[in-house]
């Protein structure tokens, strides 16, 4: 099935006539989910450049995509300084993403801190979690995601590391600890897949590699 997902992903990029900027496998993962599950609504936590949002909007053209990201006034606050430091041009990306997403009729852009999802009540068939990677926000995001999918719904979480790597916010295992604990409760199933399948990534030791968590709510 995953071979089929890879083929469909490549075909969609060709149809969109856009270059793929990220070789992360979350594109193929969501294609695979769509092949086995009816996806009528998706929540994305962390819009960034909006490239993946655009991909989802075209892949699930009959579905509604809600994408949450920080409001522009947050970019100058101390709370997000450390995160923005590793995302060069993040503010410029959000301006570009807004213009891009405004053209997509099935996308709803929400500029709010993702912790405010506690007030969200609608359910989503699939959720992509790619916001703040540090505790406690990542734990809030994952728990809100669990609350906002029905049994059988999917939650995918980016940038999982099995051990800490000093010097990088994206090198912490806080996200892994969060999803591993959630799986231990029996509320979700959990699979980890390599974020990238290029030669360099596959030669990386498992403890140093990055993964994507794929969870399905069980009860």
C-alpha positions in Angstrom: 0.0 0.0 0.0 2.8 2.4 0.8 4.2 2.0 -2.7 0.8 3.1 -4.0 0.9 6.1 -1.6 4.4 7.1 -2.9 3.2 6.9 -6.5 0.0 9.0 -5.8 2.1 11.6 -4.0 4.5 11.9 -6.9 1.5 12.2 -9.3 -0.2 14.9 -7.2 2.9 17.0 -7.2 3.2 16.7 -10.9 -0.4 17.7 -11.3 0.0 20.7 -9.1 3.1 21.6 -11.1 5.0 22.6 -7.9 8.4 21.6 -6.6 8.5 19.5 -3.5 10.5 21.4 -0.9 10.4 18.7 1.9 11.3 15.0 1.5 9.5 14.2 4.8 7.3 11.2 4.5 4.2 12.9 6.1 3.0 13.6 2.5 2.9 9.8 1.7 1.5 9.0 5.2 -1.6 11.2 4.6 -2.1 9.8 1.2 -2.0 6.3 2.7 -4.5 7.3 5.3 -6.8 8.6 2.6 -6.6 5.3 0.8 -8.0 3.4 3.8 -10.1 5.9 5.7 -12.7 8.5 4.6 -11.3 11.8 5.5 -13.8 14.6 5.5 -12.0 17.0 7.8 -8.4 17.6 8.8 -6.8 19.7 11.5 -3.2 20.9 11.0 -1.4 22.3 14.0 1.5 24.5 12.6 0.9 26.0 9.2 4.4 27.4 8.6 4.9 28.0 4.8 1.5 26.4 4.0 3.0 24.0 1.5 1.7 20.9 3.2 -1.7 22.7 3.8 -1.9 23.3 0.1 -1.0 19.6 -0.6 -3.8 18.5 1.8 -6.3 20.8 0.3 -5.7 19.3 -3.2 -5.4 15.7 -2.0 -8.7 16.0 0.0 -10.4 18.5 -2.3 -13.9 17.6 -0.9 -12.8 17.9 2.7 -12.3 20.9 5.0 -8.8 21.7 6.2 -8.4 23.8 9.4 -4.9 25.0 9.9 -3.7 26.7 13.1 -0.6 28.9 13.5 0.6 31.7 15.8 -0.8 35.2 15.2 1.7 37.6 13.7 1.9 39.6 16.9 3.4 36.6 18.6 6.5 36.7 16.5 8.1 39.3 18.7 7.3 37.8 22.0 9.9 36.1 24.3 7.7 32.9 24.4 8.4 32.1 20.8 11.9 33.6 20.3 13.7 30.3 20.8 11.4 28.5 18.3 11.6 31.3 15.7 15.4 31.3 16.0 15.6 28.0 14.2 13.0 28.9 11.6 14.7 31.5 9.4 12.2 33.9 7.8 9.3 32.4 9.7 7.4 35.7 9.7 7.9 36.1 5.9 6.7 32.5 5.4 3.5 33.2 7.2 2.7 36.2 4.9 3.4 34.0 1.9 1.3 31.1 3.3 -1.7 33.4 3.9 -1.7 34.6 0.3 -1.4 31.0 -0.9 -4.1 29.6 1.4 -6.6 32.5 0.6 -6.9 30.9 -2.8 -8.0 27.5 -1.5 -11.8 27.4 -0.8 -11.6 24.4 1.5 -9.0 25.8 3.9 -9.8 27.6 7.1 -6.8 29.6 8.4 -6.8 30.2 12.2 -4.2 32.6 13.7 -4.3 31.6 17.3 -2.0 29.9 19.8 -2.7 26.1 19.6 -3.3 25.8 23.3 -6.6 27.6 22.5 -7.7 24.4 20.9 -9.1 23.5 24.3 -12.1 25.6 23.2 -12.6 23.7 19.9 -15.4 21.2 19.9 -15.7 19.9 16.3 -14.2 16.5 15.5 -11.6 15.9 12.8 -10.9 12.6 10.9 -7.2 13.2 10.9 -4.8 15.6 12.7 -1.3 16.7 11.8 0.7 17.9 14.8 3.7 20.1 13.8 3.7 23.0 16.2 5.9 23.8 19.2 8.1 20.8 19.8 8.8 21.5 23.5 7.0 20.7 26.7 4.4 21.6 27.8 3.0 22.9 24.5 3.6 19.6 22.6 1.8 17.7 25.3 -1.2 20.2 25.1 -1.2 19.8 21.3 -1.2 16.0 21.4 -3.9 15.8 24.1 -6.1 18.3 22.2 -5.6 16.2 19.1 -6.7 13.1 21.0 -9.8 14.9 22.2 -10.7 16.1 18.7 -10.6 12.8 16.8 -13.3 10.2 17.1 -12.4 6.5 17.8 -10.7 5.3 14.6 -9.4 8.8 13.8 -5.8 9.4 13.0 -3.1 11.6 14.7 0.3 12.1 13.1 3.0 13.9 15.0 6.2 15.3 13.4 9.9 15.3 14.5 10.1 12.4 17.0 13.5 11.7 18.5 14.2 8.6 20.6 17.0 10.4 22.6 17.9 14.0 23.2 20.4 15.8 20.9 22.0 18.9 22.5 21.9 22.2 20.8 18.6 21.9 18.9 14.9 22.4 19.9 14.1 19.8 17.2 16.5 17.4 18.9 14.5 16.9 22.0 12.6 13.7 22.9 9.8 15.4 24.7 7.4 14.7 21.8 8.4 11.0 21.9 7.8 10.8 25.7 4.3 12.3 25.2 3.1 9.9 22.5 4.7 6.9 24.1 2.9 7.6 27.4 -0.4 8.1 25.5 0.1 4.8 23.8 0.8 3.1 27.1 -2.7 4.1 28.4 -4.3 2.0 25.6 -6.1 5.0 24.2 -4.2 4.9 20.9 -2.1 2.6 18.8 1.4 3.9 18.0 3.8 3.3 15.1 7.0 5.2 14.4 8.2 5.6 10.8 11.4 7.2 9.6 10.7 10.8 8.7 12.9 10.5 5.6 13.9 7.4 3.6 16.9 8.9 1.7 20.3 7.2 1.9 21.7 9.7 4.5 18.7 9.2 6.8 18.7 5.4 6.5 22.3 5.3 7.5 21.6 7.3 10.6 21.6 5.3 13.9 18.0 4.8 15.1 18.6 6.8 18.3 19.8 9.8 16.2 17.1 9.6 13.5 13.9 11.6 13.3 10.5 9.8 13.1 6.9 10.5 12.5 4.4 9.1 15.0 1.3 7.6 13.6 -1.5 7.1 16.1 -5.0 5.8 15.8 -7.5 6.5 18.5 -8.8 3.1 19.8 -11.5 4.1 22.3 
